[in-house]
Amino acid sequence: MPNFALDPPVHVGKPEAIVRSIEQAADFVRNCEMENLDGDTSGLLEKLQNVQSPEQAHDAGRAFKAWLDQRDLLLVAPDAR
């Protein structure tokens, strides 16, 4: 999988981290949901793993942020307040 940057980086909680790339986003999803892979999660993981272009990376990044928001894991960056 080619690695694309997330711009801007995504701030997540539980554990708190900054996700800067599609590859890191896929790793975060895998680590968070290994025991409980629901349909939304497996679909997101597939989308992240299959990114091949900047446009797909942009769409996958938006889907990742929405997935985090649904789980109350999306944090606002300190400089975005």
C-alpha positions, 0 to 999 in steps of 0.5 A: 500500500502506498503511504499517503499523508493525512493533512492535517494530521488527525488527533485521536484519544484512547490512547492519545496520538497523532495520526499522520498517514493512511498507514498509521490510520490503518494501524490505529483501526486494527489496534482499536478494534481487533476483537470487535470488527463490525461492518463499519470498521472492516469497511473502513479498514479495507478502504484504508488498505486499498488506497492507491491515489491522493483522491482515495487517501483524501476520502479514506481520511474523511472516513477515518475522521468520521469513524473516530467521531462516532466513537468519541475518539476524535480530538481537536488539535490544540492549535485548532481551537 
